Amino acid sequence: MDFNFDVNLKDGFDNSKKLDIDTVYDIIVIGGGPAGLNAGLYSKRKGANVGIITKNIGGQVVDTSVVENYLGYPSLSGEELMNKFKDHVMDLDIPILEHSTVEGLKVSEDSVIKEIVLSDGSSYKAKSIILATGSRPRKLSVPGEDEYVGKGVAYCAICDGPLFAGLDVVVAGGGNSAIEAAIDLSKIANSVTIVHRSQLRADKILIDQINKIKNIEVHLNTQILEVIGEKLVTGVKVLDKATDNIRTISTNGIFVEIGALPNNDPFKDIVELNDKGEIIADKFGRTNVEGIFAAGDSIDNPYKQIIISAATGANAALSANEYLNTL
């Protein structure tokens, strides 16, 4: 997982129980977002000896300014919700290995023991593994995008939005994340221009909101061709598909909100992936490899929602427990 959050969760878990390199765990969960934490919780409640390995606690939820669709919590920040998840897991004294990157897995047909190899060369063993590594922001893949990352190109409105207070910004995308970013940015930016290559796909309630905000402008059927600038971003070159005209929208920054890519590269030679790079998992969370389960935004589930990710984590944990009972 490739996250870099500057929030309260960065201090991670301060629990005294640490992951033991000499222990063969019943279950090791890879990932510390909603799916991974809930998988750890359910595994522990079933009596499994479980540990969690993750780079950062919280996943992409930490980047969400307001969560209004998680049952039981009408409105709270993503950070607040993840703190509640974190506290619940800490109460169960589950060992956590944070700030760690998984490089790959070693699986043998001759043994139920699976080995998780980290980037520092260390490894941990378990009878079963739950992959819950989440996803990362998708890029536009246009000229200038990589060149101006950190110089006007951003992928997290809640993280970088304050840097653009009083300035003009563009939001690329037409789904819920893009519209939510535009709403957040409209509170601090001088103007927000939404640019999307087709029609808006966001929930109607969000579209209704932006239609009432005076400093938000929407350009549909408009494709971003290039990010331009000098030392910093000065604009985006776009194609108006209706007229075939190419023009430049002046801006101080662009927030790319066009979805995410699953973090499954370390496992692509172990478990079966679909053409989107998502892990193919059945209704029990089982992959094509016996003893390896998957959950969250990294699997081939069509709906990427916090509550669904958490539920798939529970599902994978219960299935892993059933697997352990057959050994």
PyMOL commands that set and color helices and strands:
alter all, ss='L'
color gray80, all
select helices_A, chain A and resi 8-11+34-45+59-63+78-91+157-164+176-186+204-210+265-267+296-298+306-324
alter helices_A, ss='H'
color red, helices_A
select strands_A, chain A and resi 24-30+50-53+96-97+102-106+114-118+123-131+135-137+153-154+168-172+191-195+216-219+222-229+233-240+245-250+253-256+260-262+292-294
alter strands_A, ss='S'
color yellow, strands_A
deselect
rebuild
show_as cartoon
